[in-house]
Amino acid sequence: MMQICARVPALLEALIPVIHKICVLDHQLPEDEQSPVCQEFYKTLIGGLELVKKYENIGVNPFLKCRYVFQFVNLEKQIDDFVRVMNAQTSLEVRKLVAEVRNAYLDLQPVEISSRLNESLLKQASLLTNNPTQNSMMLRQMNTDDLLGSPEMMEEDSTFSCDNTVCESSQFYVGLEKSTWNLKKLISQMDVSVVGVQCMGGGGKTTLSLALCNDPQIKGDFGSRVFFFVVSQSPNLKGILETMWEKIVGTRNPEFQNVEDAHRQLQDQIQKQSKPTLVILDDVWSRATLEKLLFEGPGYKTVVTTRDSSTLPQNLSSRLYQLPLLGEDDALALFCFWAFGEKTIPSSVDANLVKEVLAECKGLPLALKVIGSSLYGEPRVVWESAKNKLSKGEPISDYHKDGLVTRLVSSIDCLDEIARGCFLDLGSFPEDRKICVDVLLDIWVYVRNLEWEDAFVILLELARRNLLNLNLSSKPGSSAAISYGSASELYFSQHDVMRDLALYLGCQGSIINRKRLIMPKKESNLPVKWELYKNKQFDAQVVSVHTGSMDETQWFDMKLPETEALVLIFSASDYFLPPFLKSMKKLKFLMIFNYGSKRATVKGLGCLSSLAQLRSLRLERLIAPPVLQQSKALQKLEKLSLSLCEGFGNVSPVTNTDLSFRLPVSKDFNLDHCSDLEDLPPALFNMPSALTWSITNCHQVQNLPYDFGNLTSVRVLRLSALPGLKELPASIGKLVQLEYLDISQCECLKELPVEIGWLKGLKELDMRECSRLKKLPRSVLELKSLKHVICDEKMGIQWKRAKAISIKDLIVEVVEAQFSLDWLDD
């Protein structure tokens, strides 16, 4: 009797959190797809918990105890039956939620984790799907226009557009019915051409705009000509105008001389079109910016979301709609969804305590979502603490301006010290701009001294709590490399309110003693406050500089002996590296990130030779070869990534003759969207320690040299979207450590070499959209370790034959061609 009385509470303690999470995930599905089985079982478990409490309070009465024992036996049988029946299905559904969540809910695609991730990562990934909506707001905007993973998306990170195919979700359009109706009423007025939607950050402006895109009346009025563009605080106006041309006019944009030229030409085209068109400009910060993006034409309307009402033009054709905060009932529904996975307060929790916490959110959608998520699954003591801390926020009048940051501090109190520090590092990157996740992970690994797997778990934890947004490439199997310690196809972005929170918390104390020295927004020069302390030593470990074009005279000397990570963000065609870089002897991570419309020429490169401790170098949108020439001194460099770089038409300085590009300890090499790269220099293969090696979306590459076989340590090889690649070299057979091979979208590849069969350790092969590949060599029968192949239907037939003959554990995943022309974009 005593044994079962001890077993049942232990079973309940283990099962209730798991079943609750399953119920939350199930609740996110459309109502007709939800299963009542788990919900009923969850109620049974909660009833069992009450039973245990009663049993513990009955004292020593043997007759009552005997009656409870019979109830425990019945409850244990119910648990046993449920677990036995649902065990296999639950295992399958967890993986489906990770791999197919965009089809299950909001057509989004957060992080997918392959089955090879260890148990901890898989658990974290499944938790991530608890928060699938604004966790991927940028993804949602891109996905609606089939831009996910395209070169265009990657080149203009601040610019996204959508036609009106935004996914429906009544759960996340809570309380917007009246606001949507009011907004449509303003748009429909004949004398109105510009409608502004104004409220504080996190108030639901973007969500309302996305709901508008999907509204049947809007679809009826504008058809497919509804376009959504993210502007942000530091916009690339020329890039946005170029994208607007392509979407609105429907043709490739001409070469604009400047912003004014782009505006003039686009205005002429819109005037000629005379088509009903609705353009939504999201997150506009100034009237000067807006004026460059407004146009006039028959049937042409613009909706602008902004925090500041003065952004809108003051004329008779403009209207301002002030988006109200959520009312009590709507706020409760939204908060409960994120805190409990239900639309009302569960009977098992203290309703008064929930309402006290809810009241402190003041109806702000982002606060409701983030604070609700942070309290999900937490005990009462955490809720009490949250209530007390939120109650110390500023009064409502001040809250509308900047009080959100103060209130949201409680949303990261649940994080441990390490995770909190990782969150503060997010302030180093601009809001609403897509950044490769590897950037964050490199900082956490090399500066925070975390293991890669632990850093990735923290990333998922931050995403699960809606402290950052994760976006994953739409390509099948694109998350498989995560199992091998590479997240090159995973991107993150931040809501500006979340970045404000990171900046607020990171700038406490004296400027010279802070661990992070960050420019909050783009400026023409370094901050004046930094210059006041230029003769003092800064203690910052992480430094982030965000400017335009910089020449040598604009920099002043800074003493940064403790800095281990430097992020240089700019928008310019010429950029002089800061001279103080040469004195940063502890620097381990360097990112040079240009988001301008042209590739930048970087000068002052001599200082790179002083960075003897550098472990990770990331270059984006640069003329790359001159930078690579400095690699001779970077003998500890472990990771090198180049994206959207050019200048490879003349690669003679980067040859094998002087070994100037030999990286003896490099573990990870990534070359992506380098449009003028044709012949790969042998020096690229002088990486004897490389574990991950990738060349993707380089459309001029036709051949790989025989030196390719020198990469004998490589476990992950990605040769994706090389439409000009004609063959794989026979030396690929030397890559005996290879476990993952991606040759997808290599349209000119006609055959696989016989030596492919030498890859005895190969486990994953992605060869989708290799349309000219007709026949597999017989040597593939030797690939006994192969577990998963992604291919088209014709190849699928051949692989299934190979499975029947000798590759018994092979899973053949047949996918349809996407027929995308995205690779034609530079």
N, C-alpha and C positions, 0 to 999 in steps of 0.2 A: 504493500500500500504506500509506504513511504517513497518507494522508487518512482512510482508514477506521479506522486505529488511533487517530486523534484524535477522530473523530466518535462512535464507540461509547461511550467513557467519558463524553462530554458528554451523550449521549442518556440513559445510565443515571443520571447525576447529576440530570437534569431529571425523569425519569419515576418513579424509585423513590419519592420522597416522595409524589407525586400518587397513584400506584397503591396505595401503602400506606394512604393515607387512604380511598380507595375501598373497599379490603378491610375496613377498620375499619367503615365504614358498612354494608357488605354483611353483615358478621358480626353486626350488631345485629338483623338481620331474623330471623324464625323460620327454623329449619333447612331446612324444605322450600321456603322462598322464596329461599334463598341460591344464588348462581351461582358455580360452581367456576372459571369462565373467568378472572376477575381473580386469584383465588388462585393458579391455575397460572401465569398470566403473571407474577405477582409473584415466584414461585419461579424462573421463567426469568430475570428481571432480577437476582435475587440471585446466581444461578449465573453470569450474565454479569459481575457485579462480581468474583466470585472469578477468573473467566477473565482479567479485566483485571489483577488483582494478580499472577497467574502470569506473564502476558506481560511485566509490568514487571520481573520478576526473572530473566528467561532470559538476560540479557546480549546478546551480539552474534551468537549462533548463527543464521545465516540460514535453516537448514532448519527449526528450531523456530519461528522467526518466521513463516515461510511457512505452517506448519500452523495457527498461531493466527489468521493472516489469514483463512483459509478458515472458521474457526469464527466470526470476527467478521462475515464476510459473511452467514453463515447466521443469526446472532443479529440483525443489522440487518434482514434480511428478515422475521424473526418480529415484530420491533418494528413495522416498517412495515405488515405485514398487520393486526396488532392495532389500531394507531392508526387506520388507514383504516376498518376495520369498526366500531370502537367510537366514533369521533369524534362522530357525530350522537347516538348513544344516550347517551353520557356527558354531553353537554350537556343533554339532556332529563332524565336522571336527577338531575343536580345540582339542577335547578329543582324536580323532584318532591320531592327530599329536603327542600328548604327549604319548599315549599308543602304537602306531605302527610306530614310526618314523624309526625304523631299517628296516622295510619292505618298507617304502616309499622312503628312501634315504640312500645309503651306507651301508645298513644292519647294521646300528649302533643302539645302544640303550642308549641314554642319559636318563636323569631323567624322570620317569613316575610319575605323581601325580594323586592320586585317586580323585574321584569327591567330597570327603569330605573335601579336602583342602579348606581353605577359599578363597574368590575371589581374594585376593592379591596374594596368592601363585599360584593359577591356572594361573593368568595372567603372573607371572614371569616364570612359567614352560613353557608356550607356547612361550615366548620370547626366552627361552633357545634353542628351536629347530631351531632358526635362525642360529645357529652355530654348525652344527652336525658333522663336520669332525674331525679336529685335537682336538676338544673338548674332544674326546674319543679315542685318538690314541692308548693308551694301551688296551682299550676295543677292538679295531678293530683287534689288533694283537691276542688277546686271542680268540675272537669270531670266527676267521677263522679256529681255530683248535678245536672248541667246548670245550674250557677250561673254558668258563665263569662260574664263581661260583664254580668251582671244588676245592677240597682240594688241588690238586697239585698247582693250580694257587695261592691259598692263602698261601701256605707254601713257595713258591719260588717267591716272588713278583717281583724280578728283572729278572725273566726268563720266557719268553714267546716264543712260537713257532707257526708257521703256515705252513700248506701246501699251495699250490697255489690256494686258493679259495678267495683271497682278492677281495673285491667288486670293480667293475668298477665305475669310476666317472671321466669323461672327464673334468668336471668343476674344479676338484681339482688336476688334472694332467696338469695344465696349463704350457705350455712352456717346458715340459719334453720329448717331442717326440724325439728331437735331442739327448738329454742326454741319454735317454733309448736306442736309437739306438747305440750310442757310447759305452755304457756299455755292451750291448749284443755282440758287435763286439769284445771287449776285452775278454769277458767270453768264446767266441767260439774258441779262438785261442788254438791250441793243446798244446803249450808249456807254457800256463798260468794256474796257479792253484789258485792264489790269486789276487783279484782286489780290490784296495782301492778306496773309494769314499770320497774325502776330500773337506770340505768347513767349514766356520764358523758356529757357532750355529745358528739354525733357518734358514739355507740356503736351506733346502729341501732334505737333505740326506735320512731321513727316508721315506719321501713321495716318492722319487725316488725308493727306495728299495721296497716299497709296490707296486708301479706300475710295477716294474720288476716281482714281484711274479705273477701278473695277466696277464703278457704278453703272447700272444698265442705261440710265438716262444719258450719262456722259458718253457711253459707247454709241448710243443711238444718234447723238448730236455730232460726234466727231469721228466715229468709226475707228480706224486704226491709227489716226493721226493725233494720238495723245503721247507726249514725250516728257520724260522726267530726267532732269539734270541736277546733279549735286554740285553746288558752287563752293561752299565752305569759306573759312576765314581768310585763307591765303590762296585764292584761285589762280589757275593758269588760264587767263581769259582767252588767249589766242587758241589754246587747246580746246576749250569749251566751245568756242565759236566754230572751230573746225568740225567738231563732232555734231554740233547743231546743224551745220550745212549738210553733212552726210545723212543725218536722220530726217531733216525737214525737206531738203531739196531732193534727196534720194540718189545723189551722185557723189563721186569722190570730190573732195574739196580742191579748189585750185590753190596755188602757192600764194598765200596772203603775205603782203609786205609787213603788216603790223595789225594790231587790234582794230584800229580805225578802218583800215582797208577791208578787213574781214567783215566788220559790221556793215560797211557801205554795200559791199557786194551781196551779203545775205539779205539786207533790206530790199535790194532790187529784186531778188528772186522771190521773196515772200510776197511782194507787191504784185508780181506777175502771176503767181500761182492761183490766188483767189480760192483757196480751199479752207474749209473749216478746220482749224488747228488749235489744239490746246497744249501749251507748253508750261510745265511746272518747274520752277527754279527753286530748289530746296536749299535752305540754310544760307541765305544772302545776308551779308554783314554790313554793307554800306551802299549808299545811293550811287556813289561813283561807280561801283562795280555793277550795280543793276542797270545803270544807263547804257552800259556797253552790251547788255544782253536783252534789252527790250526792243521790240520791233512792232511795226504797224502794217496791217494788211486786211483785206476783206475776210471776215470770219476768223481772224487771228486773235487769240486770247492768251493771257499769261497769268498764272497763279504764282505768287511769290511767298515763300515762308521765311520769316525773319523774327528775330528777337526784338528788333527796334522798329517802331512804327515810323520813325523819321526816314527809314530807308525808302519808303514808297514815294513816288512822285506826287506832288500836290497839284492835281488838275482834275477837270470834270469827268474824265474817263477812268479814274482810279477809285477803288473802294477798299476800305480796310475792314477786315473781319477779325475781331479779337477773340481768339479761341478761349473759351472758359475752361477752368479746371473741372475735373469730374465731380458730379454730385455725389451725395452720400451713398446711394444705392449702387451706382456704377463703380465708385471707388472701392466699395466693399467687394463687389464681384471680381474686379481685376486683382485686388490684393489677395483674395482667397484663392484665386487660380494659381498665383505664383507661390503662395505660402503653403497651400494644402492640396492643390490639384483639383479643387472643387470650386463651385461658384458661391457657396455659402460657408459659414463657419461650422466646422464639424462639431458634433455633440460631445466629442471626447476632449475638447480643449476649453479653456476659460474664455468665454465670449467677451467678457468685460475687458480682459487684458488685451485681447486681439483688437477690440475697438479703440482702446487707448493708444496702442501703437499706430493703428490706422489713422486716428485723428491727427497724429503728428506729421503724416505724409501730406496733409492739406490738399488732397485730391490731385496731386501732380503724378501723371502716369508713370514717368520714369522712376520717381521715388517709390511708388507703389510696387513697381515691378522689381526693382533692385533690392529694396528692403525686404519685400516679401520673399524673394529668392534666397536672400541671406539667412532668413529665419526658417527656411524649409527644413523640417525634420529636427529642429533644435528643441532642447528641453525648456521647461518653464523658466528656469533661472536665466537663460539667455534672452528670452522674451522680456523678462523683467528688466534686465540690464539695458536692452535696446530701448525700452520705454523711457527709462530714466535719462539716457543720453540724448534721445530725441527731444525730450522735454526741455533741454537746455539750449535749443536752437533759438534763432532770432525771431522776433515777432513777425506777423504776416506781412506787414508793409515792407520790411527789409527783405523778407524771404523771397518776394517776387523778383528781386534783383540778384541777390547772390546767396540767399540762405540755403539753397539746395546743397551746396558743398558741405556746410556745417551739418546738415541733417544726414547726409549720406556717409559721414564718417563712420556711423554705426554699421554700415553695410560691409565694412572690411574688418570690423572688430572680431569677426569669426575666424579670420585668417591667422595662422601662426606667424611668428616673426619673419621667417624666411619668405613665405608667400606674400606677406605684406610688403616686404622690401621689393619683391619681384613686381608687384602691382605698381609701386612708386616708379619703377623704371619705365613704365608705359608713358610717363610724361615726356620722355625723350623724343617721342615721335608725334607728328602733327595729327590732329583729330581728322576723322573722316577720310583718311588716306590709307590705301591698302599697302601693307608692308609684309614681306615674307616672314613667316613665323620663325624660320631659321635665324633671323636677326636677333629676335628676343632670346631664343634658346642659346645662341652663342654667348650673349652677354651673361646669361644666368650660369652657363657652364664655366666660362673662362674668368668671369669676374666674381660671381657668387659661389663659385667652386661646387656647383651641383653636378651630380651625375645626369647624363642626358635624359634617362628615363624619369628621374625625379623632377627634372625641369618640365618635362612634357606633362606629367601629372598635375603640376602646379598650373600650367597653361590651361588644362581642361577644367581645373577647379575655378580659375578666374572666369573662364567662359561660361561655366555652369551657373555662376553667380551673376552673370550679365555685366561683368566688369570690363569685358572686351568682347568683340564680335569676331567669330571665326568663319572663314570662307574657304571651301575646298573646291579644287578643280572638278568640273563635271565629268571628266574623263573616267570611264570604267577602270577600276583597279588602281586609280591614281594614289590611293592611300597606302598601297602595299609597302612602299619604301619606308613608311613610318616604322615598320617593324625592324628596319635595319638602321634606325637612328638618323633618318633624313626626312625633313618636313618641307622640302623645296616647293611642293605644290600646295601648301597650306598657307593661308594669308590671314592677317588680323587687321582690324581697324577699331577705332574707338569713337564712341559718342563724345562730343566735346565736353559735356558735363562730367563724364568719367575722367577725362584728361584734366579738367579743372580740379577735380578732387585729388588726383595724383599730384598735380603741381602744388596745390594748397598744402597738402601734407608733407611734401618733399622740401618746401622752402621755409620750414620752421627753423628758427635759430639764426645765428650770424651767417652771412653769405660766404665767408671764408672757411667756415667749419662744416658747411653742408656736404653731404655725401653725393649730392647731385646738383650740377650747375647747368640749368636749362633755360634756353630762350623760349618763352611761351608762344611767341608767334614770329613771323618773318619780319625782319628789320633790315634797313640798308647798311647798318654797321653793328658792331658789337654794342651791347647795352652800356650806357654811360656809367651805370653803377658798377659794372665790372671794371671799368677803367679807373674808377676811384681807388680800387684796391689792387691795381696792377703791380705795385711794389711789394705786395704781401703774398704769402704762399697760400694757395687754395688747397683744401683737403679733399676736394671732390674726386670720387672714383669714376663717376659717369658724367660726361660733358656733352651737351647737345647744342649745336650752333645752327641757326636757321636764318639765312640771308639771301640776298640776290648776288649779283656779280661782285667779286671781291678782288682787288688788286693788292699788291704787296704793302702799299702805303696805308691801307685801311686797317690793317692788323696792328695791334699793339702787343707788346710782350706780356705774356701771362706765365706765372709760375705754377705749374700743374704737375708736381712730381709724383703725386699719388694716383693720377688718373690712369685707369685701366681700360676704359671704353670711351671712344670719341665718335660722335655721330655728326657728320657735316651734311646739312640739308640746304639745298639752294636751287634757284631757278635762273640759269644763265648759260651763255655759250662760252664764256671764259671764266676761269676760277683759279685764283692763286691760293695754294694751300697755306694754312697759318704757319708762319716761321717758328712759333713756339712748339710745333710738333716735334722738332728734333730733340727737345729737352724732355720729352715724355717717355722716360726710360722704362716705365712699367706698363706701357700701353700693350694690351693684348687683343683688342678688338677695334677695328677702324671701318667705318662705313662712309663712303663718299657717294651721296645720293642726289642726283640732279633730276628734277621733275619738269624742267623746261621743255619746250617744243623741239629744241635741237640738241644734239650731242655736244657736250662741253669739252673744251680743251683745257686740261689741267696743267698748271705751271707750278713752279716751286717744288718740283718732285725730289730734289736732292735730300730733303729732310726725311724721306722714307727710309733711306739707307741707315738711319740711326735707330730704327725700330726693331732692335734685335729680339725683343720678346713678343713680337706680334704673332698671334695665333690665327686670327680670322680677318680676312680682307674682303669687303663686299663693295663692288663698283656697279653703279647703275647710270646708264645714259651718258657715257663718257667716250672720248676717243681713247681707247684702252691701251694700245701697245706701248706708248711712252711710260705709262704707269707700270706696266709689267716689266719693263726693263730694270726697274729698281728691285725686282724680286731676288736679285743675287745676294742681297744682305738678309733676306727674310728666311733664314734657314730653319726657323722654328714654326713657320707658317703651316697650319694644319688644314685650313679651309680657305678656298678661293672661289668667289662667285662673281660672275660678270653677267649682267642682264641689260639688254637693249644698248649694248655698246657697239661701236664701229671703229674703223681704222685698220681692219684686218686685211684690206686689199693689198697692203704692203707689210708683210710679216717678217721681212728679212732680219730686223733687229731681234726677233724672238725665235731664232733658229737654234739648232742643236750644236752649232760649231763652237760657241764659247760657253755653252751650258748656262747662259744667263737666265734661263727660265727653268732650271732644274730645282724642284722642290722635294728634297729627300724625305721629309716627314709628313707631307701633305696627305690627308686622309679623305678629303672631300673636295671635288672639283666640279663646278657647274658653269656652263656656258649656255646662255639662253637668249633667243631673239637677237642674235648678232647678224644683221642682214647682209653685210658684205664679206662674211667669212666664206671662203671657197676651199682652199687647200689647207688642211690641218698641218701645221709644222710639227716635225718629229719631237720638238721640245715639249709639246703638250703631253707626251707619253712618258716623260722622265719623272714619274711619280711612283716610285717603287712601293710606297706604303699606302697608296690610295685604296680606300674601301668603297667609296661611292664616286662614280665618274659619269658626268652627264653632259651631252650636247643636244639641245632641243631647240626646235623652231628656227633653225638656221637653214634657210631655204636654198642657199647656193652650194652647200656641201654635196659633192658627188661621190667622193671616194674617201676611204680611210686607209692610211698607210700601213705597211706591214709592221711598223713599230707599235701598232695598236696592241700587239701581243705582249708588250712589255708590262702591261698593267696586270701583272700576275696575282696581285693581292685583292683585286676588285671583287666585291660581293654584289654590288648593285650597279648595273650599267643601263643607262637610259640614252637611247638614240632616237628619241621620239620626234615626230613632225619634221623629218628631213626629207621633203618630197623629191629632192634631186638625187638622193643616195641610191646608187645603182647596185651595189653589192657589199656584202660583209667580207672582210679579208679572211683568208684561211687561218691567219694567226689568232683568230678568236678562239680557236681550240686550245690555246695556251692558258686561257683564263680559267684555270681549274678550280678556283675558289668561288666562281660566279654562282650566285643563288637566284638573282632577279635580273631579267633581261626585258627591256622595253624597246621594241622596234616599231611601235604603232605609228600609223600615218606616214609610213615610208612608201609613197605611192609608186616609185620607180623600182623598188626592190623586186627582182624577178625570181630569185631563188635563194635558198639558204645553203651555205657551204656544207660539204660533207662533214667538215670538222666540228659542226655544231654538236655532233654526237659525242664529242670528247668532254663535253661539259657535264661530268658525272654528278656534280652537286647542284645543278640547276633545279630550282623548285617552282619558280613563277616565270611565265612567258606571256607578254602582251604583244600580240601581233595583229591587232584589229586594223582595218582599213589599209591593208597592204594588198590593193586590188590586183596587182600584176603577179602576185605570188600564187602560182597555180598548183605546185606539187611539193610535197615534203620529201627530203632525202630519206632513204631507208635508215640512215644512221640515227634518226630520232628515236628509233626503237631502243637505243642504248641509254636513253634518258630515264633511268629507273627511278630517280628521285623526284621527277617532275610531278607536282601536285595540282597545278592550276594553269590553264591556258585560256586566254581571251582572244577570240578570232571571229572571222565571218563564217557564214553558213558552209561555204564550200570547204574551207580549211577545217571546219568543225567535223565534217564527215571523215576526213582523213585522220584527224586526231582521235576520233572515237574508234577508228580501226586500230590505231596504234595502242590505244588503251586496252582493247580486247586482246591484242597479241601479247604485249609485255609490260605496259605501264598501268598496272592494276589500280593504283590509287589516284589516277588522274581525274580531275574535274574539268570538263570542257565547257566554258562559258561563251555562248554564241551571242554576239551583239550586232545590231544593225549599224550600217554606216551612217554617220551624221551628215554627210554631204555638206560640210562646212567649207566656206571659202575664206575663213578667218586668216588662214596662213598667207593669203595674198597681201595682207596689210603689212607694212613695214613696222 
